[in-house]
Amino acid sequence: MSHTVLEFLQQVMSSPWLYLALFALSLLDGFFPIVPAETSVITAGVFAATGEPNLALVIVVAAAGAFAGDHISYLLGLKGGGRLRGRKAMVWAHGALAERGGLVLVVARYIPGGRTATTLTMGAVRYPRRSFAFFDAIAAISWGLYSGLIGFFGGMAFERDPLKGLLLGLGLAVGVTAAVELVRWLRRRRAIGVSPARLPSDTSV
C-alpha cells in the first residue's frame, strides 16, 4: 500500500503540471481555506530533497499563488464584506487589525481560518490596497518558505523514506500551528486577567 502511494506521489512530483497545481491550490486557499495548499507544498518540499521537484520553484509558485488568492479574498471583502461583519472570525480579525495593523496579516497566515477572515476584513474596512499588498507579500513569501523548507528538511531527514519525511514535515507544521494557538490562548487569558472588570475598584473617598 505504502509502495503504491509512494509511486503515485513520485509521478505527481515529477509532472511538469505540478507547479501550476501548487499555484492553483495556494490561490484557492486564499478564499477557500479547506483546500490542502499547505500540505501540498510541504509534500513537494519533501520530494525536493530527493532532487525533484525544484525547491526554489516550489516556494516561488506557492508564494505567488498565496499572494494572488489573498487579493481575491480582499476584493471579495471590498465588494460584500459588510454581510460578514457579525461572524466570530471577522470580529476577531477586525479587533486584531485595529490592534496590530497590517502585521496581523502576517501572523494570521499561520492561524487556521484566520487568514481568510483577515483578508476579507481588510477589504471590508477598505484597508489601503498598497499597504495590504506590502504586508501580504511578506506573509505570502514567509509562508512559501516555511512550508517548502519544513517539507525539505523532513525529506532530508528521511531521504530514503519520503513517506516518513512527509509525516515529519506535517508533524512540524501541526506543532507550529499548535504553538501559535497556545500563545494566542495565553495572551487572551492574560488580557482577561488584567481587564478593568477584574481590577479592584477604587474605594477612596
ZATI-514826 format. One record per residue (C-alpha): x, y, z. Coordinates in steps of 0.001 Angstrom, whole numbers, padded with zeros to 6 digits, always signed. Layout:
<atoms>
XYZ;...
</atoms>
This chain:
<atoms>
+000000+000000+000000;+002712+002468+001009;+004716+001500-002076;+001712+002316-004297;+001224+005677-002576;+004931+006451-002934;+004900+005599-006649;+001848+007809-007189;+003424+010745-005335;+006677+010369-007268;+004752+010517-010546;+002900+013629-009413;+006079+015324-008206;+007851+014690-011498;+004992+016085-013575;+005554+019456-015291;+001995+020355-014224;+002960+020210-010546;+003919+023887-010336;+000648+025011-011905;-001243+022793-009455;+000650+024257-006481;-000083+027775-007702;-003784+026974-008145;-004114+025313-004733;-002328+028183-002991;-004548+030684-004807;-007779+028856-003895;-006650+028536-000283;-006744+032332-000029;-010546+032409-000088;-011498+028712+000214;-009440+027583+003219;-010354+023888+003154;-008096+023435+000113;-004954+021482+001232;-002462+024020-000091;-000004+023827+002800;+000010+020033+002770;+000709+020070-000968;+003612+022494-000620;+005101+020504+002276;+004798+017313+000212;+006558+018958-002720;+009282+020135-000335;+009788+016592+000952;+010318+015225-002547;+012504+018205-003469;+015037+016768-001022;+015460+013855-003439;+016095+016194-006379;+012654+016602-007944;+010753+018966-007964;+012865+022112-007718;+012580+023545-004200;+013090+027195-005191;+010380+026958-007832;+008005+025268-005382;+008469+028150-002935;+008048+030823-005624;+004838+029413-007130;+003336+028738-003687;+004052+032305-002546;+002734+033773-005818;-000462+031732-005575;-000991+032729-001946;-000442+036396-002818;-002965+036233-005671;-005517+034330-003571;-005299+036823-000715;-006001+039657-003131;-009086+037862-004427;-010255+037489-000816;-009546+041196-000233;-011686+042110-003263;-014493+039844-002048;-014418+041665+001269;-014362+045001-000518;-017465+044099-002522;-019554+042290+000054;-017752+042135+003383;-020459+044102+005135;-022667+040996+005218;-019964+039062+007079;-019044+041522+009821;-021054+039797+012546;-019252+036489+012227;-016915+035495+015053;-013808+035187+012882;-014478+038567+011282;-014940+040194+014692;-011584+038735+015793;-009887+039928+012615;-011313+043438+012977;-010062+043685+016564;-006636+042291+015674;-006380+044696+012740;-007181+047640+014987;-004555+046487+017492;-001666+045449+015213;-002382+046998+011825;-001077+045276+008718;+001221+042960+010689;-001835+040926+011665;-001925+039679+008077;+001496+038071+008521;+000511+036426+011812;-002928+035345+010565;-001424+033274+007764;-000409+030718+010400;-003787+030669+012182;-006399+028194+010877;-009210+030247+009346;-007548+033469+010428;-006006+034324+007081;-009272+034394+005134;-011088+036286+007878;-008298+038861+007959;-008109+039414+004200;-011899+039680+003924;-011993+042122+006829;-009212+044266+005386;-011210+044506+002194;-014438+045239+004041;-012895+048109+006029;-011149+049368+002868;-007643+048973+004248;-005270+050779+001837;-004541+048400-001033;-000887+049368-001335;-000265+048661+002348;-002240+045439+002048;-000049+044324-000855;+003120+045142+001116;+002170+043108+004201;+000650+040349+002100;+003893+039972+000158;+005724+039418+003452;+003057+036931+004573;+002990+035002+001291;+006776+034769+000919;+007286+033728+004540;+004550+031089+004194;+006039+029722+000975;+009487+029496+002587;+008105+027968+005778;+006017+025288+004043;+008625+024389+001443;+011537+024254+003889;+009663+022250+006533;+008980+019639+003884;+012539+019821+002550;+014157+019252+005946;+011715+016419+006643;+012744+014879+003333;+016421+015347+004148;+015957+013584+007485;+014377+010568+005756;+015908+010755+002297;+015385+007042+001679;+011812+007039+003005;+009888+010072+001705;+006659+008995+003433;+008346+009278+006838;+009751+012639+005749;+006240+013748+004830;+004893+012685+008220;+007721+014578+009933;+007054+017710+007868;+003323+017612+008550;+004010+016973+012237;+006259+020032+012402;+003593+022153+010695;+000941+020973+013160;+003329+021701+016022;+003932+025260+014820;+000187+025853+014460;-000422+024458+017953;+002295+026723+019369;+000723+029785+017725;-002699+028839+019108;-001209+028304+022594;+000406+031760+022531;-002918+033310+021445;-004760+031479+024236;-002250+032630+026864;-002485+036212+025590;-006289+036105+025837;-006122+034781+029399;-003656+037480+030365;-005856+040153+028772;-008907+038879+030680;-006921+038772+033904;-005952+042460+033688;-009220+043757+032192;-010850+046682+034024;-013640+044401+035203;-011097+042337+037136;-009221+045264+038647;-010051+046249+042253;-012356+049259+042468;-011151+052498+043988;-012853+052825+047409;-011121+056019+048421;-013349+058931+049331;
</atoms>
